[in-house]
Amino acid sequence: MTVARYGMTARNFNRSFTAACRRAGVRVIPVHATRKTCATLLVALDVHPRVAMQVLRHSQISVTMEIYSEVSSEATHRALRRLGKRLDGK
C-alpha cells in the first residue's frame, strides 16, 4: 500500500508530517519512527502481538515478533507508566 494510492505522494506526506511537527512545536522525526514508537507502546501495554500486527499493518507476524522480542524491563515499564500519567496531566 502506498500513500500515492490515496492521492498523496510519499514525499508530500513527509513534507506534511514535518510541517505538522513544526506547528505542534515538537521535534521533527522520521515518519517511520512513529511506527516504532507505536510498537514500543503496544509492547509496554501488553497488547497481544496479533493485535499489534493489525494495528501496525504488518503482513507477517514474524515482522511484529521481531519488535516484540525486545523485552522491556520492569524499570522501563515503570518509566512508561510515569510518562503516561504525566502526559495525562496527573
C-alpha positions as CSV (number, residue, x, y, z in Angstrom):
1,M,0.0,0.0,0.0
2,T,1.4,3.3,-1.0
3,V,0.4,6.8,0.1
4,A,0.2,7.8,-3.6
5,R,-2.7,5.3,-4.0
6,Y,-4.7,7.7,-1.8
7,G,-3.8,10.9,-3.7
8,M,-0.6,11.9,-1.9
9,T,2.9,11.0,-2.8
10,A,5.2,9.8,-0.1
11,R,7.3,12.9,-0.5
12,N,4.4,15.2,0.1
13,F,3.2,13.1,3.0
14,N,6.7,13.5,4.6
15,R,6.5,17.3,4.0
16,S,3.1,17.5,5.6
17,F,4.3,15.4,8.6
18,T,7.3,17.7,9.0
19,A,5.1,20.8,8.8
20,A,2.7,19.3,11.4
21,C,5.6,18.6,13.8
22,R,6.8,22.1,13.5
23,R,3.2,23.6,14.0
24,A,2.9,21.4,17.1
25,G,6.3,22.5,18.4
26,V,7.7,19.0,18.6
27,R,10.9,17.6,17.4
28,V,10.8,16.5,13.7
29,I,11.4,12.8,13.5
30,P,11.2,10.4,10.5
31,V,7.6,9.1,9.9
32,H,8.8,5.5,10.3
33,A,10.0,6.3,13.9
34,T,6.3,6.9,14.8
35,R,5.6,3.3,13.9
36,K,8.5,2.1,16.1
37,T,7.1,4.3,18.9
38,C,3.7,2.8,18.5
39,A,5.0,-0.7,18.6
40,T,7.0,0.0,21.7
41,L,4.0,1.5,23.4
42,L,1.9,-1.5,22.4
43,V,4.6,-3.8,24.0
44,A,4.5,-1.7,27.2
45,L,0.7,-2.0,27.3
46,D,1.0,-5.8,26.9
47,V,-1.1,-5.8,23.8
48,H,-1.3,-9.2,22.2
49,P,1.2,-9.5,19.2
50,R,-1.6,-10.4,16.8
51,V,-3.5,-7.2,17.7
52,A,-0.3,-5.2,17.3
53,M,0.2,-6.9,13.9
54,Q,-3.1,-5.5,12.8
55,V,-2.5,-2.0,14.3
56,L,0.9,-1.8,12.6
57,R,-0.5,-3.3,9.4
58,H,2.3,-5.9,9.2
59,S,1.6,-8.6,6.7
60,Q,3.5,-11.3,8.6
61,I,3.6,-12.0,12.3
62,S,7.3,-12.5,12.1
63,V,7.8,-8.8,11.5
64,T,5.8,-7.9,14.5
65,M,7.5,-10.6,16.7
66,E,10.9,-9.1,15.8
67,I,9.8,-5.9,17.5
68,Y,8.1,-7.8,20.4
69,S,11.2,-9.8,21.0
70,E,12.7,-6.7,22.6
71,V,11.6,-7.5,26.2
72,S,11.2,-4.4,28.3
73,S,12.5,-4.4,31.9
74,E,10.3,-3.5,34.8
75,A,12.2,-0.2,35.1
76,T,11.1,0.6,31.6
77,H,7.5,-0.3,32.4
78,R,7.6,2.0,35.5
79,A,9.1,4.8,33.4
80,L,6.4,4.5,30.7
81,R,3.6,4.4,33.3
82,R,5.0,7.6,34.9
83,L,5.3,9.2,31.4
84,G,1.7,8.2,30.6
85,K,0.5,9.8,33.9
86,R,2.4,13.0,33.2
87,L,1.0,13.2,29.6
88,D,-2.5,12.7,31.1
89,G,-1.9,15.6,33.4
90,K,-2.0,13.6,36.6
